[in-house]
Amino acid sequence: MYKVKLSNKSILKNTMLLYIRMGLVLLVTLYSSRIILQELGVVDFGIYNLVAGFVIMFFFFGSSLSNSAQRFLNYQYGLGDEVEANHVFNMACFNFFAMSVIVVVILETLGLWFINNKLVIPIERLPAANLVFHFSVLSVFFTINSYIYDAVIIARERMQVYAYVGILEAVGRLIIAYVLIISSHDKLVHYAFLYMVVTLLVGLVKMIYCSKNFTESKISFYWNSDLFKQMFSFIGWNAFTALTEAINQQGISVLLNIFMGPTINAARGISYQISNALLSFSQNIYTAARPQMVKAYAVRDMTFFFKTINLSSKFTYYLLMLLAIPLILNIDFILNTWLTVVPKYTSGFSILIIIYTLVDSLKNPLWAAVQSVGNLKGYSLLGGIVFLMNFPVAYIFLAIGFPPQSVYFGYIIVRLVYLYVILRVIKKLLPEFDLKNYMHIVIAPIIFVTMLAPIAPLTVSFFVEGVMALIVVSVVSTLSSILAIYFVGLSREEQVYICSFLEKKLGY
C-alpha cells in the first residue's frame, strides 16, 4: 500500500530537483534556439511558430488530461488505494487515446483547410508549411498519449526521474539544432520531422519506466461509468480553462499574423520562449506542491492544505522575480548576444510577457487548490469568461492601428482582474479559506517586495553597459531581491524555517 506522507520538506526537496532540471533545460533551450533561428531564418522560424502554435491551439485540453489523471491518482494515493489508482490509470489511458484520435481528425480536416486558406504564409513556403503541420499533428498525438505517464511520475513524486526525462528531451532538441547545420534538405521540414521523432522517443522512455516501476501503470481494459463521468467532468471544465488560455496565446498569434504578417510571429515566438522558460521555473513549486495538496485534501488536513497554498504562492513569485528583474533590465543585451538577428518588436514583447508571467505565477497554487477539491465549474466558467476578454481587446487595438505591444498591456490588466475573480470563487468553494489572511500573508508582502527589489539594480543599470551591466546588475538584483524577500516578504516563522533548512543542507 502507498504510504501517505505530507511534508513541506518534501515539497522543497522536489522543487530543488525541478530547478536543477530547469536550469539545464533552459541553458540548452536558449542555445539551441539561437542555432535554430539562425538556420531557419526569420520567415521560416515565424512560419514554424505560427503553424505549430495553431496545432497546439487545438491541443488546448492536453494539460487538462494530465491534470485530471494526476488529481485522481493523487487522491487514491492519499487514501492508500493502489487498486483504484490502477483503475484511474486505465480509464485515463482510454480517454487520452480517444481524445488524441478526435484531435487528429479535426486538425487534418478543418485545421488543414484553415492553414491553406486563412493564414498569411508566403506561397512558395506553403508546401513546407503543410508538411510542418502534418508532423506537428503527429507530435500532438504522441504527446497526448504520453501525458498519463507524466501524471504517474509527478503523482508518485519521482521528481528525479521527471528531471532526467526533461533533460533528455532538451538534449534531443540540441541534437536537432546541430543536425540542421549539416542538413541539405528543407530545414523547416527537417526540423518539424526531427521534433516529432524526439517527442515519440521521450514518450516511449516515460512509458517503459512507469510500466516497470509502478504496479498501477499496468495496462488492462477497465470501465467504470461513474469514474468516467467524474473524470470527464473534471477534464471538461479543465479543458474550458485551457481553451481560454489557447485562444489568448495562439489565437492572438493568428491575429498578429493576419494584421502584420509572418515576421511578427518570429518576435512573438522568441518572447514566448523566454516566457515559457520562466513559466517552467514558476511551475516547479506548483508541480512539487500539487501532489501534497491533493493528498492533504483527501485526508482533510486543511491546516496543511491552506499553509501549502500560501507558501507555494509566495515562493513561486519570489523565485520567478529573482530571474525576471535582471532579464528585464538587460533584455537588449541578452537578445543581441543570444540571437544573431533580433526580429523587430522582440525586446518590447519580451519585457511585457515577463511582467505578465510574474502576475500569472500567482494563479498556479490557486488552481491546484481548486483541482484538489475537484469542483472546477465556478472557477473555470467565471475565470474563463474574464480571461477571454483579452481576445476582443487585442482585436480592437490592432484594428484601430495600435502597435502590436498593446495586446500585452491588455493581457496584464485582464490577468489582475482574473486573479481577483478566482479568489472570490475559491472563497465560495472553500468557506474555510481566509481571503483577508491570504491578502495579508501573500499579496501584501509580494507588493512591497516588488516595489523595493528593483530599486538598486535599476539605479546601477544607468552607470554600466554591455557584459559588465549583465554581471553587475544581475549580482545587485539578486542581493537586493534576497534581502527584500527575507526581511519584507517572509514571516518570522518562514525565516526560521529557511535558515534551518539551509543550515542542514550546508552542514552547519
Secondary structure, 3 states (H helix, E strand, C coil): CCCCCCCHHHHHHHHHHHHHHHHHHHHHHHHHHHHHHHHHHHHHHHHHHHHHHHHHHCCCCHHHHHHHHHHHHHHHHHHCCHHHHHHHHHHHHHHHHHHHHHHHHHHHHHHHHHHHHCCCCCHHHHHHHHHHHHHHHHHHHHHHHHHHHHHHHHHCCCHHHHHHHHHHHHHHHHHHHHHHHHCCCCHHHHHHHHHHHHHHHHHHHHHHHHHHHCHHHCCCCCCCHHHHHHHHHHHHHHHHHHHHHHHHHHHHHHHHHHHHCCHHHHHHHHHHHHHHHHHHHHHHHHHHHHHHHHHHHHCCCHHHHHHHHHHHHHHHHHHHHHHHHHHHHCHHHHHHHHCCCCCCCHHHHHHHHHHHHHHHCCHHHHHHHHHHHCCCHHHHHHHHHHHCCHHHHHHHHHHCCCCCCHHHHHHHHHHHHHHHHHHHHHHHHCCCCCHHHHHHHHHHHHHHHHHHCCHHHHHHHCCCCHHHHHHHHHHHHHHHHHHHHHHHHCCHHHHHHHHHHHHHHHCC
